[in-house]
Amino acid sequence: MQKALFMLLLTSCTTLVQVPITEPPEILLPPGPQEIVFISRFDTTQISFAKDKVTAVYKDGYQAFIKGLQEGFEAIEHLNLTLADTIILGRWYTSEAPKFPDSTQLLSIINQYEPDYLITLDAFKIELLNEDIIVDFGDGSSGRQVFYYIDALAAMGLFNQYGQVADKMLMNDQQDVEITFRGLFASTPDISLYEETVGSFAFDLGYQYALMFTEYGYFETRFMHSSKHFKQVLTLAKAGKWEDARKMLLPLTEHPDKKVAQKAAHNMSVIAEALGNRDEMDQWIEKAQNQ
């Protein structure tokens, strides 16, 4: 049936519309205002690399992550984030199995600040990684094509007011920073060459974690039929007047011409999706397929 509907779209006049999509929070908390305390398990004075510049970039990246976290929560009206002065000392580096604070440590912080929830940062790492490809030039010589990217990881723990685990999240993301061509024996650069990029990337990683606590929206492209029957409907849809478009289109779903009714049902499924009515969307898709 889906194939038949797809063929129908291909053989009729269609146009593209931008449909707003709203997704629920990835981390669910009870409704209403929530007080959240954040603690870091890092003593950044212990971060040390062979090059001072690399150490500085790593520390700056860590601070950028914290700033992104703060600004992300500031954008969520019902959640108030407090950065605690207390640090539960842990490792400044990451591992495959980040060690989260024990119950005694958690209850000590919770008793001190009395939050609804406690967030801990338990592992954090930024690396410059590369992938090599050996290239044959065809004249007897060869070289090395190198793809560079930044890899960032943060292990986050979320605990309720009783110290019980509410969520554990391993944030991991990569960003391409350079695609370059080098000789076979060229040395790999260090992350200090990408100081500004590291800061921006780490900030985004912290901000993205905060946004997991709230619903978020984006747009996706959908096809709608654009024959003469639907011109006014499409004008309303493209203007974002989805409810008006729905009212105008609804009578056409009972059109005596089955092809018109089928196309109207498909268009109704797009409008239902734009209005956030997923169940109704499925019903219109089924009707479009069974006309």
Kinemage of the C-alpha trace (Angstrom):
@kinemage 1
@onewidth
@group {chain A} dominant
@subgroup {mainchain}
@vectorlist {calphas} color= white
{ca met a 1} P 0.000 0.000 0.000
{ca gln a 2} L 2.767 2.437 0.876
{ca lys a 3} L 4.374 1.744 -2.514
{ca ala a 4} L 1.066 2.479 -4.225
{ca leu a 5} L 0.766 5.778 -2.375
{ca phe a 6} L 4.339 6.652 -3.325
{ca met a 7} L 3.566 5.946 -7.012
{ca leu a 8} L 0.509 8.158 -6.740
{ca leu a 9} L 2.698 10.996 -5.502
{ca leu a 10} L 5.116 10.484 -8.374
{ca thr a 11} L 2.392 10.590 -11.006
{ca ser a 12} L 0.565 13.680 -9.770
{ca cys a 13} L 1.302 17.367 -9.316
{ca thr a 14} L 2.961 17.848 -5.944
{ca thr a 15} L 4.708 20.608 -4.057
{ca leu a 16} L 6.983 20.726 -1.028
{ca val a 17} L 5.941 22.228 2.309
{ca gln a 18} L 7.848 22.701 5.553
{ca val a 19} L 6.097 20.901 8.393
{ca pro a 20} L 6.858 21.829 12.034
{ca ile a 21} L 7.712 18.800 14.156
{ca thr a 22} L 7.716 18.894 17.966
{ca glu a 23} L 9.460 16.161 19.911
{ca pro a 24} L 8.932 15.504 23.656
{ca pro a 25} L 11.823 15.851 26.116
{ca glu a 26} L 14.342 13.002 26.030
{ca ile a 27} L 14.705 13.228 29.823
{ca leu a 28} L 11.314 13.468 31.498
{ca leu a 29} L 10.816 15.282 34.810
{ca pro a 30} L 7.547 15.920 36.658
{ca pro a 31} L 5.612 18.963 35.405
{ca gly a 32} L 6.113 22.316 37.078
{ca pro a 33} L 9.160 24.191 38.404
{ca gln a 34} L 12.174 22.092 39.392
{ca glu a 35} L 15.284 23.117 41.325
{ca ile a 36} L 18.386 21.388 39.959
{ca val a 37} L 21.897 21.462 41.425
{ca phe a 38} L 24.937 20.688 39.288
{ca ile a 39} L 28.252 19.414 40.612
{ca ser a 40} L 31.455 18.630 38.753
{ca arg a 41} L 33.811 15.888 39.844
{ca phe a 42} L 36.816 17.577 38.256
{ca asp a 43} L 39.737 19.416 39.770
{ca thr a 44} L 40.993 21.129 36.617
{ca thr a 45} L 44.315 21.997 38.249
{ca gln a 46} L 45.228 18.336 37.796
{ca ile a 47} L 44.836 18.480 34.009
{ca ser a 48} L 48.309 18.395 32.500
{ca phe a 49} L 49.582 17.603 29.021
{ca ala a 50} L 53.101 17.718 27.604
{ca lys a 51} L 52.272 21.017 25.902
{ca asp a 52} L 50.918 23.874 28.019
{ca lys a 53} L 48.826 25.038 25.073
{ca val a 54} L 47.004 21.697 24.926
{ca thr a 55} L 46.325 21.862 28.677
{ca ala a 56} L 44.920 25.384 28.297
{ca val a 57} L 42.673 24.378 25.394
{ca tyr a 58} L 41.346 21.410 27.372
{ca lys a 59} L 40.571 23.572 30.413
{ca asp a 60} L 38.920 26.206 28.220
{ca gly a 61} L 36.859 23.480 26.539
{ca tyr a 62} L 35.731 22.226 29.936
{ca gln a 63} L 34.682 25.751 30.980
{ca ala a 64} L 32.866 26.195 27.658
{ca phe a 65} L 30.920 22.990 28.346
{ca ile a 66} L 29.818 24.335 31.744
{ca lys a 67} L 28.806 27.654 30.175
{ca gly a 68} L 26.788 25.863 27.504
{ca leu a 69} L 25.056 23.833 30.204
{ca gln a 70} L 24.157 27.004 32.121
{ca glu a 71} L 22.807 28.867 29.110
{ca gly a 72} L 20.850 25.812 27.995
{ca phe a 73} L 19.013 25.619 31.322
{ca glu a 74} L 18.487 29.393 31.357
{ca ala a 75} L 16.435 28.918 28.187
{ca ile a 76} L 14.051 26.554 30.018
{ca glu a 77} L 11.694 28.634 32.153
{ca his a 78} L 10.515 25.955 34.587
{ca leu a 79} L 13.994 24.587 35.421
{ca asn a 80} L 16.424 26.461 37.661
{ca leu a 81} L 20.049 25.273 37.613
{ca thr a 82} L 22.461 26.081 40.455
{ca leu a 83} L 26.197 25.406 40.119
{ca ala a 84} L 27.320 24.064 43.487
{ca asp a 85} L 30.641 25.114 45.029
{ca thr a 86} L 31.144 21.602 46.376
{ca ile a 87} L 33.281 19.333 44.214
{ca ile a 88} L 33.239 15.572 44.629
{ca leu a 89} L 36.748 14.831 43.464
{ca gly a 90} L 36.998 12.341 40.666
{ca arg a 91} L 38.969 11.789 37.481
{ca trp a 92} L 39.422 14.606 34.996
{ca tyr a 93} L 39.755 12.067 32.198
{ca thr a 94} L 37.220 9.622 30.841
{ca ser a 95} L 37.041 5.866 30.710
{ca glu a 96} L 34.814 3.223 29.171
{ca ala a 97} L 32.938 2.932 32.484
{ca pro a 98} L 32.700 6.370 34.195
{ca lys a 99} L 32.599 6.143 37.984
{ca phe a 100} L 29.587 7.904 39.455
{ca pro a 101} L 29.540 9.268 43.024
{ca asp a 102} L 28.428 6.906 45.774
{ca ser a 103} L 25.242 7.293 47.812
{ca thr a 104} L 27.025 8.921 50.774
{ca gln a 105} L 28.495 11.627 48.554
{ca leu a 106} L 25.173 12.209 46.831
{ca leu a 107} L 23.161 12.518 50.036
{ca ser a 108} L 25.713 14.935 51.452
{ca ile a 109} L 25.217 17.285 48.485
{ca ile a 110} L 21.444 16.811 48.481
{ca asn a 111} L 21.185 17.580 52.214
{ca gln a 112} L 23.277 20.713 51.705
{ca tyr a 113} L 21.347 22.175 48.765
{ca glu a 114} L 17.951 20.405 49.015
{ca pro a 115} L 17.322 20.281 45.232
{ca asp a 116} L 14.595 18.416 43.405
{ca tyr a 117} L 17.325 16.879 41.233
{ca leu a 118} L 21.099 16.650 41.212
{ca ile a 119} L 23.233 16.525 38.052
{ca thr a 120} L 26.828 15.320 38.171
{ca leu a 121} L 29.490 15.569 35.491
{ca asp a 122} L 31.483 12.371 35.946
{ca ala a 123} L 33.711 12.155 32.886
{ca phe a 124} L 34.808 14.683 30.289
{ca lys a 125} L 37.217 14.424 27.412
{ca ile a 126} L 38.062 16.187 24.162
{ca glu a 127} L 40.420 14.682 21.601
{ca leu a 128} L 41.681 15.448 18.132
{ca leu a 129} L 41.388 12.238 16.155
{ca asn a 130} L 42.368 11.399 12.601
{ca glu a 131} L 41.756 8.777 9.975
{ca asp a 132} L 44.380 8.072 7.322
{ca ile a 133} L 44.003 6.852 3.759
{ca ile a 134} L 47.045 5.923 1.695
{ca val a 135} L 46.745 7.415 -1.805
{ca asp a 136} L 48.516 6.067 -4.888
{ca phe a 137} L 49.258 8.855 -7.383
{ca gly a 138} L 49.780 6.374 -10.224
{ca asp a 139} L 53.313 7.505 -10.980
{ca gly a 140} L 55.054 5.303 -8.461
{ca ser a 141} L 54.602 7.779 -5.601
{ca ser a 142} L 52.037 7.807 -2.830
{ca gly a 143} L 50.792 10.048 -0.050
{ca arg a 144} L 48.526 10.130 2.950
{ca gln a 145} L 45.082 11.700 3.001
{ca val a 146} L 44.158 12.616 6.540
{ca phe a 147} L 40.695 13.386 7.883
{ca tyr a 148} L 40.707 15.239 11.231
{ca tyr a 149} L 37.820 15.600 13.640
{ca ile a 150} L 37.194 16.568 17.244
{ca asp a 151} L 35.679 13.927 19.510
{ca ala a 152} L 34.022 15.014 22.751
{ca leu a 153} L 32.509 12.959 25.545
{ca ala a 154} L 30.725 13.832 28.774
{ca ala a 155} L 29.200 11.367 31.242
{ca met a 156} L 26.231 12.920 33.063
{ca gly a 157} L 24.395 11.512 36.068
{ca leu a 158} L 20.915 12.658 37.136
{ca phe a 159} L 19.664 11.833 40.642
{ca asn a 160} L 16.423 12.641 42.441
{ca gln a 161} L 16.067 14.204 45.880
{ca tyr a 162} L 16.563 10.782 47.511
{ca gly a 163} L 19.846 10.099 45.712
{ca gln a 164} L 18.249 7.551 43.377
{ca val a 165} L 19.359 7.370 39.746
{ca ala a 166} L 16.891 9.139 37.447
{ca asp a 167} L 19.037 9.009 34.312
{ca lys a 168} L 22.607 8.390 33.164
{ca met a 169} L 23.694 9.888 29.889
{ca leu a 170} L 26.901 9.452 27.919
{ca met a 171} L 27.063 12.491 25.659
{ca asn a 172} L 29.308 11.819 22.674
{ca asp a 173} L 29.681 13.860 19.508
{ca gln a 174} L 32.152 14.443 16.699
{ca gln a 175} L 32.861 17.399 14.465
{ca asp a 176} L 34.971 17.464 11.315
{ca val a 177} L 37.647 20.144 11.586
{ca glu a 178} L 39.931 19.569 8.605
{ca ile a 179} L 40.444 17.383 5.589
{ca thr a 180} L 44.010 17.751 4.402
{ca phe a 181} L 46.644 16.026 2.308
{ca arg a 182} L 50.068 15.228 3.742
{ca gly a 183} L 53.143 13.167 2.977
{ca leu a 184} L 53.566 9.662 4.266
{ca phe a 185} L 55.582 10.688 7.308
{ca ala a 186} L 53.950 13.986 8.264
{ca ser a 187} L 53.252 14.401 11.974
{ca thr a 188} L 49.729 14.667 13.372
{ca pro a 189} L 48.819 18.133 14.770
{ca asp a 190} L 47.558 18.533 18.329
{ca ile a 191} L 44.265 19.957 19.463
{ca ser a 192} L 45.774 23.350 20.349
{ca leu a 193} L 45.492 24.296 16.657
{ca tyr a 194} L 41.703 24.251 17.032
{ca glu a 195} L 41.230 26.296 20.203
{ca glu a 196} L 38.246 28.323 18.955
{ca thr a 197} L 36.534 25.283 17.435
{ca val a 198} L 37.007 23.270 20.631
{ca gly a 199} L 35.373 25.995 22.717
{ca ser a 200} L 32.391 26.280 20.402
{ca phe a 201} L 31.987 22.507 20.149
{ca ala a 202} L 32.205 21.940 23.915
{ca phe a 203} L 29.695 24.756 24.520
{ca asp a 204} L 27.245 23.099 22.121
{ca leu a 205} L 27.678 19.749 23.868
{ca gly a 206} L 26.686 21.255 27.227
{ca tyr a 207} L 23.794 23.159 25.669
{ca gln a 208} L 22.515 20.006 23.963
{ca tyr a 209} L 22.387 18.157 27.279
{ca ala a 210} L 20.224 20.888 28.794
{ca leu a 211} L 17.837 20.742 25.833
{ca met a 212} L 17.163 17.077 26.574
{ca phe a 213} L 14.973 18.318 29.446
{ca thr a 214} L 12.540 20.213 27.214
{ca glu a 215} L 10.554 19.607 24.064
{ca tyr a 216} L 12.185 20.812 20.884
{ca gly a 217} L 10.985 21.667 17.415
{ca tyr a 218} L 12.343 21.461 13.896
{ca phe a 219} L 11.045 21.417 10.330
{ca glu a 220} L 10.798 18.539 7.881
{ca thr a 221} L 9.897 18.605 4.194
{ca arg a 222} L 6.711 16.880 3.064
{ca phe a 223} L 4.932 16.443 -0.283
{ca met a 224} L 1.405 17.754 -0.755
{ca his a 225} L -0.789 17.452 -3.838
{ca ser a 226} L -1.076 20.755 -5.661
{ca ser a 227} L -3.762 20.268 -8.287
{ca lys a 228} L -6.429 22.948 -8.796
{ca his a 229} L -8.574 21.653 -5.933
{ca phe a 230} L -5.832 22.342 -3.355
{ca lys a 231} L -4.392 25.729 -4.342
{ca gln a 232} L -5.976 27.673 -1.480
{ca val a 233} L -5.182 24.880 0.974
{ca leu a 234} L -1.505 25.013 -0.013
{ca thr a 235} L -1.429 28.796 0.319
{ca leu a 236} L -2.647 28.470 3.907
{ca ala a 237} L -0.259 25.601 4.656
{ca lys a 238} L 2.768 27.487 3.357
{ca ala a 239} L 1.741 30.439 5.523
{ca gly a 240} L 1.656 28.157 8.577
{ca lys a 241} L -2.140 28.475 8.929
{ca trp a 242} L -2.592 24.747 9.399
{ca glu a 243} L -5.943 24.791 11.196
{ca asp a 244} L -7.488 26.984 8.487
{ca ala a 245} L -6.023 24.661 5.860
{ca arg a 246} L -7.558 21.680 7.649
{ca lys a 247} L -11.047 23.230 7.706
{ca met a 248} L -10.872 24.089 4.017
{ca leu a 249} L -9.543 20.663 3.008
{ca leu a 250} L -11.850 18.455 5.081
{ca pro a 251} L -14.868 18.549 2.671
{ca leu a 252} L -12.609 17.445 -0.198
{ca thr a 253} L -11.873 14.155 1.577
{ca glu a 254} L -15.481 13.173 0.702
{ca his a 255} L -15.252 14.361 -2.920
{ca pro a 256} L -17.228 12.144 -5.375
{ca asp a 257} L -14.096 11.787 -7.493
{ca lys a 258} L -12.133 9.105 -5.622
{ca lys a 259} L -8.805 10.382 -6.924
{ca val a 260} L -9.498 13.837 -5.497
{ca ala a 261} L -10.616 12.335 -2.181
{ca gln a 262} L -7.474 10.196 -2.061
{ca lys a 263} L -5.209 13.168 -2.652
{ca ala a 264} L -7.142 15.189 -0.078
{ca ala a 265} L -6.693 12.422 2.479
{ca his a 266} L -2.943 12.439 1.858
{ca asn a 267} L -2.818 16.228 2.263
{ca met a 268} L -4.842 15.881 5.470
{ca ser a 269} L -2.209 13.491 6.833
{ca val a 270} L 0.450 16.178 6.314
{ca ile a 271} L -1.715 18.804 8.007
{ca ala a 272} L -2.442 16.471 10.925
{ca glu a 273} L 1.302 15.926 11.380
{ca ala a 274} L 1.902 19.690 11.345
{ca leu a 275} L -0.750 20.078 14.052
{ca gly a 276} L 0.894 17.362 16.158
{ca asn a 277} L -1.969 14.875 15.758
{ca arg a 278} L 0.004 11.688 15.062
{ca asp a 279} L -2.942 9.291 15.501
{ca glu a 280} L -5.069 11.322 13.099
{ca met a 281} L -2.145 11.447 10.659
{ca asp a 282} L -2.032 7.632 10.584
{ca gln a 283} L -5.779 7.474 10.004
{ca trp a 284} L -5.567 9.793 7.002
{ca ile a 285} L -2.640 7.853 5.563
{ca glu a 286} L -4.683 4.660 5.816
{ca lys a 287} L -7.675 6.328 4.187
{ca ala a 288} L -5.497 7.657 1.343
{ca gln a 289} L -4.200 4.154 0.700
{ca asn a 290} L -7.615 2.497 0.809
{ca gln a 291} L -9.609 4.910 -1.332
